[in-house]
Amino acid sequence: PSAISPLEGEMSGRTEGGAVEHSRRPIGFFNVSHATALGIALPYGSMPADKLIALAQHALSLNTTEIRLAPGRALLFLGQPPAANQPLQHTATALGFVTAPTDPRTRIAACPGTPACASGRIATREIAETIAAENADILDFTLHISGCAKG
């Protein structure tokens, strides 16, 4: 028998003792208080303002009543009718947001890099996009891409 109870394992993030590992990414559909929320993440923690505005306008047109900040650089869309979730997710995908917890971009941390950062020496976001597109099958770890010596 294990010395770690399932509850202690769950709270510590360890899986010994029968604790179940849960996805910590609030991406996808979630049941909340008699409704369904849609979690959408920002790739590498940022998105151009015009794309955020376009997504917010589309959410408003679908009667979304609330957008909340969520852990993992994500947004939760709440209050929309159930039939609006798929169109909202489709629009978010088309705009370049992360809409699936299995998206390889969730496994890459990338600073802004050039041209967004004066200290940056490489275009980290472009490199991250290439790695996510071409090497998704080997991303079973979190990759950090830094554009400067500060790392």
N, CA and C of each residue as an Amber inpcrd file, in Angstrom:
protein
   453
   0.8200000  -1.1950000   0.0000000   0.0000000   0.0000000   0.0000000
   0.8630000   1.2580000   0.0000000   0.3480000   2.2710000  -0.6340000
   1.0660000   3.5360000  -0.7410000   0.9160000   4.3540000   0.5360000
   1.9630000   5.0690000   0.8790000   1.9300000   5.9370000   2.0550000
   1.2800000   7.2780000   1.7410000   0.9990000   7.5260000   0.4710000
   0.3920000   8.7930000   0.0680000  -1.0690000   8.5320000  -0.2670000
  -1.9730000   9.2130000   0.4240000  -3.3950000   9.0190000   0.1530000
  -3.7530000   9.6900000  -1.1670000  -4.8500000   9.2400000  -1.8060000
  -5.2550000   9.8880000  -3.0610000  -5.4700000  11.3870000  -2.9060000
  -6.0660000  11.8200000  -1.7980000  -6.3180000  13.2440000  -1.6020000
  -5.0130000  14.0240000  -1.4650000  -4.0680000  13.5000000  -0.6850000
  -2.7760000  14.1750000  -0.5470000  -2.0440000  14.2150000  -1.8830000
  -2.1040000  13.1270000  -2.6190000  -1.4770000  13.0960000  -3.9380000
  -2.0970000  14.1100000  -4.8670000  -3.4220000  14.2110000  -4.8240000
  -4.1450000  15.1680000  -5.6630000  -3.7110000  16.5910000  -5.3430000
  -3.6310000  16.9230000  -4.0720000  -3.2900000  18.2850000  -3.6670000
  -1.8420000  18.6240000  -3.9850000  -0.9690000  17.6490000  -3.9390000
   0.4460000  17.9200000  -4.1810000   0.8170000  17.8310000  -5.6520000
  -0.1020000  17.3260000  -6.4710000   0.2010000  17.1500000  -7.8840000
   0.8590000  15.8210000  -8.1810000   1.0770000  15.0090000  -7.1510000
   1.6880000  13.6910000  -7.3370000   0.5920000  12.6810000  -7.6460000
   0.9480000  11.6300000  -8.3380000  -0.0510000  10.6310000  -8.7030000
   0.0740000   9.3430000  -7.9070000   1.0420000   9.2510000  -6.9960000
   1.1250000   8.0720000  -6.1420000  -0.0990000   8.0320000  -5.2400000
  -0.4900000   6.8470000  -4.8420000  -1.6150000   6.7160000  -3.9250000
  -2.9540000   6.7520000  -4.6200000  -2.9620000   6.7270000  -5.9330000
  -4.2270000   6.6650000  -6.6640000  -4.7680000   7.9950000  -7.1270000
  -4.0470000   9.0820000  -6.9340000  -4.5170000  10.3720000  -7.4300000
  -4.5360000  10.3420000  -8.9480000  -5.4780000  11.0370000  -9.5150000
  -5.6250000  11.0900000 -10.9630000  -5.0420000  12.3990000 -11.4580000
  -4.2140000  12.3280000 -12.4780000  -3.6410000  13.5450000 -13.0410000
  -4.6850000  14.2040000 -13.9340000  -4.9450000  15.4820000 -13.6960000
  -5.9280000  16.2330000 -14.4690000  -5.2150000  17.2480000 -15.3510000
  -5.8180000  17.5210000 -16.4920000  -5.2830000  18.5740000 -17.3430000
  -5.4520000  19.8980000 -16.6110000  -4.4390000  20.7080000 -16.6150000
  -4.5250000  21.9940000 -15.9310000  -4.7950000  23.1210000 -16.9180000
  -5.0730000  22.7730000 -18.1280000  -5.3090000  23.8000000 -19.1350000
  -6.8130000  24.0490000 -19.2780000  -7.2580000  25.2700000 -19.0360000
  -8.6850000  25.5670000 -19.1700000  -9.0530000  25.8430000 -20.6270000
  -8.8430000  24.8470000 -21.4630000  -9.0980000  24.9890000 -22.8950000
 -10.1300000  23.9450000 -23.2940000 -11.1640000  24.3800000 -24.0200000
 -12.2200000  23.4680000 -24.4500000 -13.5210000  23.7970000 -23.7430000
 -14.3890000  22.7940000 -23.6470000 -15.7160000  22.9880000 -23.0690000
 -15.7490000  22.4980000 -21.6250000 -16.4190000  23.2710000 -20.7490000
 -16.5100000  22.9500000 -19.3310000 -17.9330000  23.1660000 -18.8430000
 -18.4460000  22.2270000 -18.0760000 -19.7550000  22.4020000 -17.4520000
 -19.5910000  23.2790000 -16.2230000 -20.3580000  24.3560000 -16.1850000
 -20.3390000  25.2750000 -15.0450000 -21.7610000  25.7330000 -14.7470000
 -22.2170000  25.5300000 -13.5410000 -23.5130000  26.0500000 -13.0700000
 -24.6210000  25.9880000 -14.1190000 -24.9820000  24.8360000 -14.5510000
 -26.0940000  24.6370000 -15.4850000 -25.8370000  25.2470000 -16.8590000
 -24.5900000  25.3840000 -17.2320000 -24.2440000  25.9430000 -18.5380000
 -22.9120000  25.3450000 -18.9840000 -22.4780000  25.7590000 -20.1590000
 -21.1850000  25.3160000 -20.6730000 -20.3260000  26.5370000 -20.9510000
 -19.1120000  26.5140000 -20.4300000 -18.1420000  27.5790000 -20.6990000
 -17.1850000  27.0870000 -21.7740000 -16.6610000  28.0110000 -22.5350000
 -15.6690000  27.6900000 -23.5540000 -14.3570000  28.3530000 -23.1680000
 -13.3130000  27.5360000 -23.0110000 -11.9920000  28.0480000 -22.6960000
 -11.1410000  28.1350000 -23.9490000 -10.5340000  29.2900000 -24.1470000
  -9.6910000  29.5580000 -25.3130000  -8.4070000  30.2080000 -24.8000000
  -7.2590000  29.7350000 -25.2650000  -5.9860000  30.2860000 -24.7880000
  -5.3200000  31.1620000 -25.8430000  -4.4720000  32.0430000 -25.3520000
  -3.6760000  32.8970000 -26.2240000  -2.3350000  32.2080000 -26.4570000
  -1.9800000  31.9760000 -27.7120000  -0.7090000  31.2930000 -27.9600000
   0.4620000  32.1210000 -27.4270000   1.2810000  31.4900000 -26.6150000
   2.4620000  32.1190000 -26.0160000   2.0970000  33.3230000 -25.1520000
   0.8240000  33.4110000 -24.7540000   0.3880000  34.4290000 -23.8210000
   0.0000000  35.7650000 -24.3990000  -0.0300000  35.8900000 -25.7150000
  -0.4410000  37.1730000 -26.2870000  -1.1130000  36.9670000 -27.6350000
  -1.8270000  37.9980000 -28.0430000  -2.5390000  37.9690000 -29.3120000
  -2.6780000  39.4120000 -29.7830000  -2.5840000  39.6680000 -31.0830000
  -2.7850000  41.0360000 -31.5640000  -4.1730000  41.5610000 -31.1720000
  -4.2490000  42.8380000 -30.8630000  -5.4950000  43.4490000 -30.4020000
  -6.6320000  43.2620000 -31.3940000  -6.3430000  43.3570000 -32.7000000
  -7.4280000  43.2250000 -33.6720000  -8.0670000  41.8370000 -33.6250000
  -7.2810000  40.8140000 -33.3140000  -7.8380000  39.4600000 -33.2180000
  -8.6410000  39.2860000 -31.9270000  -8.1700000  39.8820000 -30.8340000
  -8.9440000  39.8540000 -29.5890000 -10.2730000  40.5740000 -29.7620000
 -10.2320000  41.7190000 -30.4270000 -11.4540000  42.4900000 -30.6680000
 -12.4110000  41.7000000 -31.5510000 -11.9000000  41.0820000 -32.6120000
 -12.7540000  40.2920000 -33.5100000 -13.4170000  39.1440000 -32.7590000
 -12.6640000  38.4630000 -31.9010000 -13.2380000  37.3560000 -31.1400000
 -14.2820000  37.8690000 -30.1540000 -13.9950000  38.9720000 -29.4750000
 -14.9540000  39.5400000 -28.5230000 -16.2280000  39.9950000 -29.2310000
 -16.0940000  40.5970000 -30.4050000 -17.2730000  41.0300000 -31.1600000
 -18.1110000  39.8350000 -31.5970000 -17.4460000  38.7650000 -32.0440000
 -18.1840000  37.5620000 -32.4430000 -18.8830000  36.9470000 -31.2260000
 -18.1880000  36.9070000 -30.0910000 -18.7920000  36.3740000 -28.8650000
 -20.0190000  37.1930000 -28.4710000 -19.9240000  38.5010000 -28.5900000
 -21.0500000  39.3720000 -28.2760000 -22.2240000  39.0990000 -29.2120000
 -21.9360000  38.8930000 -30.4930000 -23.0080000  38.6050000 -31.4590000
 -23.6890000  37.2640000 -31.1770000 -22.9920000  36.3720000 -30.4540000
 -23.5520000  35.0630000 -30.0880000 -24.1640000  35.0870000 -28.6830000
 -24.3180000  36.2830000 -28.1260000 -24.9290000  36.4900000 -26.8110000
 -24.0910000  35.9920000 -25.6350000 -22.7800000  35.9910000 -25.7960000
 -21.9010000  35.7180000 -24.6620000 -22.0720000  36.8660000 -23.6760000
 -22.2450000  36.5310000 -22.4060000 -22.4830000  37.5770000 -21.4110000
 -21.2580000  37.9290000 -20.5860000 -20.2270000  37.0680000 -20.6430000
 -19.0640000  37.3220000 -19.7970000 -17.8250000  36.6480000 -20.3780000
 -16.6970000  37.3320000 -20.2600000 -15.3980000  36.7540000 -20.6030000
 -14.5240000  36.9250000 -19.3670000 -14.0120000  35.7970000 -18.8660000
 -13.1790000  35.8340000 -17.6620000 -11.7530000  35.4180000 -17.9940000
 -10.8080000  35.9980000 -17.2720000  -9.4250000  35.5430000 -17.3590000
  -9.3130000  34.2170000 -16.6270000  -8.5170000  33.3080000 -17.1750000
  -8.3340000  31.9890000 -16.5760000  -6.8440000  31.6730000 -16.5030000
  -6.4680000  30.7350000 -15.6480000  -5.0590000  30.3330000 -15.5830000
  -4.5640000  29.8250000 -16.9360000  -3.2760000  29.8530000 -17.1070000
  -2.7030000  29.3300000 -18.3440000  -2.8710000  30.2580000 -19.5320000
  -3.0030000  31.5570000 -19.2470000  -3.1290000  32.5560000 -20.3170000
  -4.3390000  32.2780000 -21.1990000  -5.4380000  31.9730000 -20.5370000
  -6.6570000  31.6100000 -21.2520000  -7.7980000  32.5570000 -20.9020000
  -8.8490000  32.4560000 -21.6980000 -10.0790000  33.2080000 -21.4970000
 -11.2270000  32.2140000 -21.4120000 -12.1830000  32.4580000 -20.5160000
 -13.3900000  31.6440000 -20.4370000 -14.5620000  32.4760000 -20.9300000
 -15.2880000  31.9320000 -21.8880000 -16.4640000  32.5870000 -22.4440000
 -17.6870000  31.9430000 -21.8100000 -18.5460000  32.7790000 -21.2140000
 -19.6910000  32.2870000 -20.4480000 -20.9820000  32.9650000 -20.8790000
 -22.0910000  32.2610000 -20.6600000 -23.4130000  32.8410000 -20.8460000
 -24.0090000  32.6780000 -22.2260000 -23.2310000  32.2690000 -23.1950000
 -23.7640000  32.0940000 -24.5360000 -24.6560000  30.8470000 -24.5830000
 -25.6380000  30.8310000 -25.4900000 -26.4600000  29.6300000 -25.6340000
 -25.5840000  28.4450000 -26.0480000 -25.9570000  27.2270000 -25.6650000
 -25.1430000  26.0560000 -26.0130000 -24.8230000  25.9500000 -27.5040000
 -25.7520000  26.3260000 -28.3500000 -25.5300000  26.2290000 -29.7990000
 -24.4720000  27.2080000 -30.2930000 -24.1080000  28.1800000 -29.4870000
 -23.1160000  29.1820000 -29.8950000 -21.6840000  28.7250000 -29.6470000
 -21.4910000  27.6990000 -28.8450000 -20.1290000  27.2890000 -28.4830000
 -19.3000000  26.8210000 -29.6690000 -19.8650000  25.9890000 -30.5220000
 -19.1050000  25.5000000 -31.6840000 -18.7290000  26.6420000 -32.6330000
 -19.6720000  27.5290000 -33.0180000 -19.2690000  28.6510000 -33.8840000
 -18.2190000  29.5580000 -33.2450000 -18.3220000  29.7710000 -31.9380000
 -17.3400000  30.6130000 -31.2520000 -15.9690000  29.9480000 -31.2620000
 -15.9300000  28.6520000 -31.0090000 -14.6650000  27.9170000 -31.0430000
 -14.0750000  27.9270000 -32.4570000 -14.9210000  27.7640000 -33.4640000
 -14.4490000  27.7680000 -34.8550000 -13.8260000  29.1240000 -35.2090000
 -14.4770000  30.2040000 -34.8170000 -13.9370000  31.5390000 -35.0800000
 -12.6020000  31.7320000 -34.3680000 -12.5210000  31.2800000 -33.1200000
 -11.2660000  31.4030000 -32.3710000 -10.1460000  30.6350000 -33.0610000
 -10.4510000  29.4510000 -33.5580000  -9.4510000  28.6560000 -34.2830000
  -8.9870000  29.4030000 -35.5280000  -9.9380000  29.9430000 -36.2850000
  -9.6080000  30.6660000 -37.5170000  -8.7560000  31.9040000 -37.2350000
  -8.9420000  32.5130000 -36.0740000  -8.1700000  33.7030000 -35.7090000
  -6.7920000  33.3630000 -35.1420000  -6.5340000  32.0760000 -34.8910000
  -5.2190000  31.6650000 -34.4080000  -5.1140000  31.4130000 -32.9170000
  -6.2420000  31.4160000 -32.2040000  -6.2300000  31.1200000 -30.7760000
  -6.0340000  29.6240000 -30.5580000  -5.6640000  29.2420000 -29.3550000
  -5.5320000  27.8360000 -28.9800000  -6.9060000  27.3760000 -28.4990000
  -7.4890000  26.4020000 -29.1870000  -8.8470000  25.9700000 -28.8630000
  -8.9410000  24.5080000 -28.4440000  -7.8190000  23.8140000 -28.3940000
  -7.8090000  22.4100000 -27.9780000  -6.6770000  22.2010000 -26.9780000
  -6.9300000  21.4660000 -25.8970000  -5.8640000  21.2470000 -24.9110000
  -4.6860000  20.4550000 -25.4690000  -4.8800000  19.7920000 -26.5880000
  -3.7970000  19.0210000 -27.2110000  -2.9790000  19.8420000 -28.2010000
  -3.3150000  21.1000000 -28.3850000  -2.5790000  21.9690000 -29.3070000
  -1.1090000  22.0010000 -28.8780000  -0.1760000  21.7160000 -29.7860000
   1.2370000  21.6860000 -29.4010000   1.7670000  23.0240000 -28.8930000
   1.1060000  24.1160000 -29.2170000   1.5620000  25.4240000 -28.7340000
   1.4350000  25.5460000 -27.2160000   0.6010000  24.6920000 -26.6030000
   0.4920000  24.7260000 -25.1410000   1.7350000  24.1620000 -24.4750000
   2.5900000  23.5060000 -25.2360000   3.8130000  22.8960000 -24.7000000
   5.0470000  23.7680000 -24.9490000   4.8300000  24.9780000 -25.4730000
   5.9490000  25.8680000 -25.7900000   5.7620000  27.2000000 -25.0670000
   6.7860000  27.6200000 -24.3480000   6.8220000  28.9470000 -23.7370000
   7.8000000  29.7760000 -24.5660000   7.3230000  30.8910000 -25.0830000
   8.1850000  31.7330000 -25.9230000   8.0280000  33.1910000 -25.5110000
   9.1440000  33.8380000 -25.2490000   9.1080000  35.2630000 -24.9480000
   8.7360000  36.0110000 -26.2340000   8.4690000  37.3120000 -26.1680000
   8.0890000  38.0430000 -27.3770000   9.1600000  38.0380000 -28.4690000
  10.4400000  38.0510000 -28.0880000  11.4990000  38.0490000 -29.1030000
  11.4500000  39.2760000 -29.9930000  12.2030000  39.2150000 -31.0960000
  12.1770000  40.3400000 -32.0370000  10.9070000  40.2490000 -32.8680000
  10.3460000  41.3170000 -33.3120000  10.7220000  42.7140000 -33.1000000
  10.0860000  43.3310000 -31.8550000   9.3410000  42.5530000 -31.0710000
   8.5800000  43.1060000 -29.9440000   9.4320000  43.4990000 -28.7450000
  10.6070000  42.9070000 -28.6020000  11.4420000  43.1610000 -27.4260000
  12.7980000  43.7180000 -27.8570000  13.2030000  44.8140000 -27.2210000
  14.4860000  45.4390000 -27.5670000  15.6740000  44.5360000 -27.2470000
  15.5290000  43.6340000 -26.2790000  16.6160000  42.7130000 -25.9250000
  16.6430000  41.4770000 -26.8110000  15.5620000  41.2560000 -27.5360000
  15.4520000  40.0530000 -28.3550000  16.4230000  40.0380000 -29.5220000
  16.9680000  38.8730000 -29.7870000  17.9010000  38.6980000 -30.9040000
  17.3410000  37.7720000 -31.9830000  16.2900000  37.0300000 -31.6340000
  15.6770000  36.1210000 -32.6120000  14.1540000  36.2640000 -32.5490000
  13.4990000  35.8570000 -33.6080000  12.0370000  35.9100000 -33.7070000
  11.4480000  34.6590000 -33.0460000  11.3430000  34.6910000 -31.7240000
  10.9500000  33.5040000 -30.9550000   9.5680000  32.9800000 -31.3140000
   8.6200000  33.8590000 -31.5600000   7.2500000  33.4050000 -31.8440000
   7.1880000  32.6900000 -33.1900000   7.9220000  33.1900000 -34.1680000
   7.9700000  32.5000000 -35.4700000   8.6170000  31.1270000 -35.3210000
   9.6800000  31.0590000 -34.5480000  10.3520000  29.7770000 -34.3080000
   9.4000000  28.8160000 -33.5940000   8.6830000  29.3270000 -32.5910000
   7.7350000  28.4930000 -31.8470000   6.6360000  27.9570000 -32.7610000
   6.1160000  28.8060000 -33.6320000   5.0740000  28.3620000 -34.5710000
   5.5920000  27.2590000 -35.4860000   6.8080000  27.4090000 -35.9730000
   7.4010000  26.3870000 -36.8460000   7.5800000  25.0740000 -36.0990000
   8.0910000  25.1510000 -34.8870000   8.2810000  23.9290000 -34.0950000
   6.9380000  23.2620000 -33.8200000   5.9320000  24.0420000 -33.4470000
   4.6100000  23.4760000 -33.1590000   4.0160000  22.8050000 -34.3930000
   4.2080000  23.4110000 -35.5550000   3.6380000  22.8590000 -36.7860000
   4.3920000  21.6340000 -37.2860000   5.7050000  21.6540000 -37.1560000
   6.5110000  20.5910000 -37.7670000   6.9570000  19.4950000 -36.8070000
   6.8520000  19.7300000 -35.5060000   7.3760000  18.7560000 -34.5410000
   6.3930000  18.4290000 -33.4230000   5.1080000  18.5850000 -33.6670000
   4.1020000  18.3500000 -32.6320000   4.1980000  16.9530000 -32.0380000
   4.5760000  15.9840000 -32.8440000   4.6100000  14.5940000 -32.3860000
   5.7050000  14.3150000 -31.3580000   6.6900000  15.1840000 -31.2510000
   7.7610000  14.9370000 -30.2730000   7.6930000  15.8850000 -29.0740000
   6.6900000  16.7470000 -29.0280000   6.5770000  17.7020000 -27.9220000
   5.8750000  17.0620000 -26.7260000   6.5690000  16.1720000 -26.0470000
   6.0230000  15.5800000 -24.8270000   6.6930000  16.2150000 -23.6060000
   7.1800000  17.4250000 -23.7840000   7.8430000  18.2010000 -22.7390000
   7.5170000  19.6580000 -23.0020000   7.8400000  20.5350000 -22.0630000
   7.6390000  21.9630000 -22.2790000   8.9420000  22.5660000 -22.7750000
   8.8740000  23.2180000 -23.9080000  10.0290000  23.8470000 -24.5350000
   9.9880000  25.3430000 -24.2480000  11.1080000  25.9060000 -23.8300000
  11.2010000  27.3440000 -23.6050000  12.1170000  27.9420000 -24.6560000
  11.6050000  28.9420000 -25.3720000  12.3940000  29.6240000 -26.3950000
  12.6080000  31.0600000 -25.9300000  13.8600000  31.4090000 -25.7130000
  14.2120000  32.7410000 -25.2510000  14.9240000  33.4870000 -26.3680000
  14.5960000  34.7630000 -26.4990000  15.1860000  35.5560000 -27.5600000
  16.4290000  36.3250000 -27.1600000  16.8330000  36.2330000 -25.8900000
  18.0010000  36.9870000 -25.4420000  18.7960000  36.1860000 -24.4180000
  19.8900000  36.7590000 -23.9770000  20.7710000  36.0740000 -23.0290000
  20.1640000  35.9490000 -21.6350000  19.1470000  36.7760000 -21.3240000
  18.5260000  36.7080000 -19.9990000  17.8160000  35.3790000 -19.7940000
  17.3490000  34.7780000 -20.9010000  16.7430000  33.4580000 -20.8820000
  15.5400000  33.3350000 -20.0950000
